[in-house]
């Protein structure tokens, strides 16, 4: 399957930024449609789903086992302490079932493949028509006319499969340095064009700049740091190793989510380092008034970058590598 064929790493090469080391290039205009499906899980026709699974080679005992999960499905409505009579449910996937996402992406993969044409955008010699992550769908094309054709086929395949596009929640955006109009229609209704869109938790803007997204990451991490500092980090009975595990397992992932898209300028690197050190100082029981060098704090906490890497952790983020940290022997949950 082609789910989450992610092209966004092209940005540093196409949007050069002072100090990023990227080459000067010409950015292709990319027309995008962020598609929202109405009640995605609840609208999947089970008969169509069984046929799709058979097309993908699922049959025999395995198919019967999956179908058995949906035999004699019933539901009820609860309101103000009262319950309605049971009624049969013949459409939709089971909520909170670990198998449901797999069934849904298989169902959507067939819709996507059937709607493909010649419209696409190219990255590194690879043709990409869409980004698909469960029910988060983005259609891509090099022009608004091509995107309209792709959207029309996708909408038709959705309708044929029992799904429906929500025109009130679907939006379009054009990735370009200047504003480019992109008017798309679904069933006679015009989709709104936006200048920014949050996809899979990452904010994308039509200009392709990452400044606002980095601001959001630092803001989110700072909010978590304040909460943890008041309730957890200040506790003396909590060992330093336990506090460091909170730093690595909670704070760092929030701060660096989507870091593969960042262009690491000197200003951005300084801001990320400052956000990192704010937490580490609290772990070490220090403040800026103590005038202790950041490198000394890192060394004291055992978080200094290994000698075979750059001197600061945020440079590792910029290179697209995942920083590794091994908890101290004996675990991190013990009390001092």
Number of C-alpha atoms within 10 A of each C-alpha: 10 14 16 14 13 12 15 12 13 13 18 22 17 16 21 17 16 11 11 16 13 15 12 12 11 10 16 13 16 20 26 24 26 20 22 19 19 16 14 18 20 15 17 21 17 16 12 14 21 19 13 19 16 13 11 12 9 15 15 9 9 10 14 12 11 15 14 11 11 16 11 10 14 12 11 12 10 10 8 5 5 7 10 10 9 11 12 11 15 17 17 18 23 15 11 8 9 9 12 15 18 12 20 18 18 19 22 26 18 17 22 23 14 14 19 16 12 11 19 22 21 15 12 7 7 10 12 18 25 25 19 20 16 19 17 16 21 21 24 25 26 19 17 21 15 17 25 21 18 25 23 17 18 21 22 20 20 19 13 12 19 14 22 18 20 15 19 12 13 19 23 25 24 28 22 17 14 10 12 16 12 21 16 21 14 16 10 8 10 15 21 17 18 13 15 17 16 11 12 9 10 17 18 19 20 20 15 20 20 19 14 12 21 24 15 15 21 20 15 14 22 19 13 16 22 13 12 18 16 10 10 16 25 14 11 11 11 16 16 20 22 20 24 23 18 18 19 17 12 15 22 16 14 17 22 18 14 17 21 17 19 22 26 23 15 12 10 16 18 13 16 23 16 14 19 22 18 17 25 21 18 15 22 16 13 15 13 11 6 9 8 12 9 19 15 11 18 17 11 11 16 13 16 16 20 12 7 6 11 12 13 17 19 21 18 15 19 19 14 13 11 11 15 9 12 8 13 12 7 8 11 17 14 12 11 10
